[in-house]
Amino acid sequence: MPPPENLTIAEALSSLREQLEDAVERAQGTDLTFLCRTVEVQLQVTVTTTMKGSVKAGLWNVVTLGVGADRSRADVHDIKLTLEPKLKGSTDPVPVGDEE
């Protein structure tokens, strides 16, 4: 399935959260796990301004492949986030695992 054309930062972080929750679930009951103390996320986002009559609209989106419209401008920015995962009710580092 191709990625959505306009993926917001919130949607990208939500997807990351779901994947980390899946990794935590897979780690349950395994002999080997990894502790996740921090997560570094690098996103390339674009701020798009589209001119339609006298109205301007600006959006922050994770860069995806797509086609630009006439009379629009896109500025690309790199954003680096350092996140510290926490399980609800715990201060311990998060154990994560993967298949096999």
C-alpha positions in Angstrom: 0.0 0.0 0.0 1.6 3.4 -1.0 2.1 6.0 1.7 -0.6 8.7 2.0 0.2 11.8 -0.1 0.1 14.2 2.9 1.3 12.6 6.1 1.3 15.0 9.1 3.9 14.9 11.8 1.2 13.8 14.3 0.3 10.8 12.0 4.0 9.9 11.6 4.5 9.9 15.4 1.3 7.9 15.9 2.6 5.3 13.5 5.9 5.2 15.4 4.0 4.8 18.7 2.0 1.9 17.2 5.2 0.2 16.0 6.9 0.6 19.4 3.8 -0.8 21.2 3.9 -3.8 18.8 7.6 -4.2 19.6 6.9 -4.1 23.4 4.1 -6.7 22.9 6.5 -9.0 20.9 9.1 -8.8 23.7 6.8 -10.3 26.3 8.0 -13.7 27.3 11.1 -13.8 25.2 14.6 -14.6 26.4 16.2 -11.6 24.7 14.9 -8.1 24.7 16.4 -4.7 24.0 15.8 -1.6 26.3 14.6 1.4 24.5 15.9 4.5 26.5 15.5 7.1 23.7 14.2 7.2 20.2 15.7 9.6 17.7 13.4 10.5 14.8 14.5 12.4 11.8 11.7 13.7 9.6 11.9 15.8 6.4 8.9 18.0 6.3 7.7 20.5 3.8 5.8 23.7 4.4 3.5 24.3 1.4 1.9 27.6 0.7 -0.7 27.5 -2.1 -2.2 30.6 -3.6 -5.8 30.4 -4.5 -7.3 33.8 -5.2 -6.5 35.9 -2.1 -6.3 32.9 0.3 -3.1 31.2 1.5 -2.9 27.9 3.2 0.2 26.5 4.9 0.6 22.8 6.0 3.4 20.9 7.8 3.7 17.5 6.1 6.3 14.7 6.1 7.7 14.7 2.6 6.2 12.1 0.3 6.3 11.7 -3.4 3.7 13.8 -5.1 3.0 16.4 -7.7 3.0 20.1 -7.0 0.2 22.4 -8.1 0.8 25.6 -10.1 1.3 28.7 -8.1 2.5 26.9 -5.0 5.7 27.0 -3.0 7.2 24.3 -0.8 10.0 24.8 1.6 11.7 21.6 2.9 12.9 21.4 6.5 14.7 18.6 8.4 13.4 18.0 12.0 15.2 15.8 14.5 13.2 14.7 17.6 14.6 12.8 20.6 11.9 11.0 22.3 11.9 9.0 25.6 9.4 6.2 25.5 7.4 5.6 28.7 4.9 2.9 29.6 1.9 4.1 31.5 2.5 3.7 35.2 6.2 2.8 34.9 9.5 4.7 35.0 11.6 1.7 33.8 13.2 1.7 30.3 10.9 0.1 27.7 11.8 -3.5 26.7 11.2 -4.1 23.0 11.6 -7.1 20.7 10.8 -8.1 17.1 9.7 -11.3 15.4 11.9 -14.3 15.9 
